[in-house]
Amino acid sequence: MTTESTTARAFDRLMTSARAHGVLTVARFDRAPSALEFARRVGANAPCVMGANALETSPALARARREWVDGDAFARAVGGDDAEVEVNVTPSGRADAVYVAREGEVRARGRDAAAAANANADANVFVEPVMTNGNVFVEPATTKMTVRALFDWFERPTVDEVFYLSGQDDNARARLPPGALDWDAFEFPFAREALRGRLEAVNLWIGNALSTTSYHADHYENLYTVVRGSKRFSLRPPCDVRAMKFVSCAPGVFERERDARDGRVSWRIRMRPSGSRRVCWSALDVDDDGAPLYGDEDALNHSPLGRAHASAEFELFEGETLYIPSMWYHRVRGGVTHDFDIAVNAWYDMDFGDRYVYNTFLRRLSGVPDEDDDED
């Protein structure tokens, strides 16, 4: 038996054992957990969902759920219709994700019904000749627009661009109009006590059914609250690393250009400068022909190992909060019952102890580069 096959069998047993021991069981609290109860979930690196009653312990989140019922209400909360926000823009709602460049083109949209609803399912995006073949990790284009213009788009979405107010860089505190809201208050007392007040970032997400965040993991303890609409989640524990289909990608960013005559938008991918650090990312949502996949977990391009071991897949509804443990892989899609959804998540620093070291070992054993490789 080869070393490769021995390693594959070991990971298969690891994933089987994790599921047999209930690692993917997502506990539910109908109320806010105590700090001790939550600390135990964090210590076990175990996800859980808290019902809407938990919001009553966070007045800021409870108020947002009550009041942010439409675009007008949100605009009033952040300074009015003319308040300016920075928004991500993509051809299909999918960015910070892997695309495959072949002969100068990228399939920017897939063939499924969800992607085709607002866009031409066979559209391509031109890639600069400097990168004609291979995997590209593509970041979204960004634009400034008023709050009113953003919600007007949600009411009447166009066919050639998808807007998503999103970010994993503390965008609520760093990139929204200052002074309108106290974003530091958008957390739970039980989390502040259990995690010793280490609030690292507050992120705001406003999107629709096309808004997609591809599989990734964060080095933060994550509390994600839906205040309007719903979000569809897929979760996988850190031990699933070998099933995540990580690939090494050249970095790029979407760019758009609007035709002055007919207003149509054309897209291209601008490659980052030669020598830029490559990005290692999961390619589960890319098919064998290089086209993106937008469906549920069954539609993704899993390896035999991934197909044999299911993810936890569920919908998080208005008022509910999901705890995503640090280093857990998660994929997020917008709900389909509302014209737009709003969510707020709070990040807390994780403890970089033995669990982090163990996870780094698994990644290296799987052949996945990690952030420390360039220091060896």
Buried (B, 14 or more C-beta within 10 A) or exposed (E): EEEEEEBBEEBBEBBEEBBEEEBBEBBEBEEBBBBEBBBEBBEEBBBBBBBBEBBEBBEBBBBBBEBBEBBBEBBBBBBBBEBBBBBBBBBBBBBBBBBBBBEEBBBBBBBBEBBBEBBBBEBBBBBBEEBEEBBBBBBBBEBEBBBBBBBBBBEEBEEBBBBBBBBBEBBBBBBBBEEEBEBEEBBBEBBBBBBEEBBBBBBBBBBBBBBBBBBBBBBBBBBBBBBBBBBBBBBBBBBBBBBBBBBEBBBBBBBBEEEEEEEEBBBBBBBBEEEEEBBBBBBBBBBEEBBBBBBBBEBBBBEEBBEEBBBBBBBBBBBBBBBBBBBBBBBBBBBBEBBBBBBBBBBBBBBEEEBBEEBBEBBBEBEBBEEEEEEE
